Amino acid sequence: MSHILMIVTGANSLTLADGTEHPTGFWAEELVVAHRDLTRAGHTITLATPGGVRPTVDAGSLAESTAGEKTAELTSYLVSIDDVLAVPTVLADVHPGGFDAVVIPGGHGPMTDLAFDEVTAGILKAADDAGTIIAPFCHGPAALLSTRTDSGFTFAGRRLTVFTDDEERQGGTGENTPWFVEDELRKAGAIIQSGPAWSSHVVIDGNLISGQNPQSSAAVTAAVVEALAARG
């Protein structure tokens, strides 16, 4: 079976436009669904964070008002992989050539660290050059912006989806967000293809598989599993 690198934010807060700190981290449903479904499909996962810090789950993603009846299930799964979350691989120690896919769940955390991380940029550039499957979803595509330089953007001209500006205004950090991920990806040259707000939506462009929001977690993971199977 395949070896998958899961890049997870190590950030636990996001500085909002008004200067206040918004507690954040990774979004529980996104990490849990991807990790669970990829593992059930028989794949091996290496979970890595910048600096090897223990990732923080966004408390809001486990609130009953958000997760509803899934709260207990999500919490239980996170407890079951606590040994993995406690000691993640140091992202700088990762050699991208050893992986068949790179999966990046969201939460607002990637807007703080992954979007500006040179190590993340190097991994994504090498993975894309090799045709390795790259699968970011929700706010995970913010990590793609790490490859943006004065000379260009690795994913310019590529079709993808991401947590939309409308969704950010409706159920994210609103107008107080420091920046809108969809907007920045468009400015960088990505071709954004959005589905209806809060609906499962996946866009596949070659080796790039992206999902729009938490509701897309299962679908984008299934697309990764299918793509890996097609490669034998």
Secondary structure, 3 states (H helix, E strand, C coil): CCEEEEECCCCCEEECCCCCEEECCECHHHHHHHHHHHHHCCCEEEEEEHHHCCCCECHHHHCHHHHHHHHHHHHHHHHHCHHHHHCCEEHHHCCHHHCCEEEECCCCHHHCCHHHCHHHHHHHHHHHHHCCEEEEECCHHHHHHHHEECCEECCCCCEECCCCHHHHHHHCCHHHCCCCHHHHHHHHCCEECCCCCCCCCEEEECCEEEECCHHHHHHHHHHHHHHHHHCC
